[in-house]
Amino acid sequence: MEKIKTYKILAVSCLLLNILIWIPNTVFAISSPFWMLSFFIAPIGIVFSALIKNYLLVTLNAIMFFSFFLLMGIGYIINSFS
């Protein structure tokens, strides 16, 4: 039972850390190279989420793993209209 609680805390921490990593780039428009850490942190969150069988956290961490490509695609779509 203690392992499950620890894994859940670690999975949620990875998700929140990934979100915090993207804030300077998306909200403040400051070029920060820390977004590359999402390629290392998100898989850790996916593993911990899968261990506790919380598929919502698995999905959210997977989205954060592919967040660079999603944001790049959205940026290209927005720039194509202007």
C-alpha positions as CSV (number, residue, x, y, z in Angstrom):
1,M,0.0,0.0,0.0
2,E,2.8,2.4,0.8
3,K,4.5,1.6,-2.6
4,I,1.3,2.6,-4.4
5,K,1.1,5.9,-2.6
6,T,4.7,6.6,-3.3
7,Y,4.4,5.7,-7.0
8,K,1.3,7.9,-7.3
9,I,3.1,10.9,-5.7
10,L,6.1,10.3,-8.1
11,A,3.9,10.1,-11.2
12,V,2.0,13.2,-10.3
13,S,5.3,15.0,-9.5
14,C,6.6,14.1,-12.9
15,L,3.5,15.5,-14.5
16,L,3.6,18.7,-12.6
17,L,7.3,19.1,-13.2
18,N,6.7,18.7,-17.0
19,I,4.1,21.4,-16.8
20,L,6.3,23.7,-14.9
21,I,9.1,23.1,-17.4
22,W,6.9,24.5,-20.3
23,I,5.7,27.6,-18.5
24,P,8.7,29.9,-19.4
25,N,8.4,28.9,-23.1
26,T,4.6,29.1,-23.5
27,V,3.5,31.7,-21.1
28,F,6.4,34.1,-20.8
29,A,7.9,33.6,-24.3
30,I,11.4,33.1,-22.7
31,S,13.5,30.6,-24.6
32,S,14.5,28.1,-22.0
33,P,16.3,24.8,-22.9
34,F,14.8,23.1,-19.9
35,W,11.8,21.8,-22.0
36,M,14.2,19.1,-23.2
37,L,14.0,17.5,-19.8
38,S,10.4,16.5,-20.6
39,F,12.0,13.7,-22.8
40,F,13.6,12.3,-19.6
41,I,11.0,13.1,-16.9
42,A,7.8,12.0,-18.8
43,P,8.9,8.4,-19.4
44,I,9.6,8.1,-15.6
45,G,6.1,9.4,-14.9
46,I,4.7,6.9,-17.4
47,V,6.4,4.0,-15.7
48,F,5.2,5.0,-12.3
49,S,1.7,5.6,-13.6
50,A,1.7,2.2,-15.2
51,L,2.9,0.5,-12.0
52,I,-0.2,1.8,-10.2
53,K,-2.4,1.2,-13.2
54,N,-3.6,4.8,-13.4
55,Y,-4.2,5.2,-17.1
56,L,-5.2,8.8,-16.8
57,L,-1.7,9.6,-15.5
58,V,-0.2,7.4,-18.2
59,T,-2.0,9.4,-20.8
60,L,-1.2,12.8,-19.4
61,N,2.5,11.9,-19.0
62,A,2.5,10.5,-22.6
63,I,1.0,13.8,-23.8
64,M,3.8,15.7,-22.0
65,F,6.4,13.4,-23.6
66,F,5.0,14.4,-27.1
67,S,4.3,18.0,-26.0
68,F,7.1,19.5,-28.1
69,F,5.7,18.0,-31.3
70,L,2.2,19.0,-30.3
71,L,3.1,22.6,-29.6
72,M,5.3,22.8,-32.7
73,G,2.4,21.6,-34.8
74,I,-0.1,24.0,-33.2
75,G,2.4,26.9,-33.7
76,Y,2.7,26.0,-37.4
77,I,-1.0,25.9,-37.8
78,I,-1.4,29.3,-36.1
79,N,1.3,30.8,-38.2
80,S,-0.2,29.5,-41.4
81,F,-3.3,31.6,-40.9
82,S,-1.3,34.9,-40.6
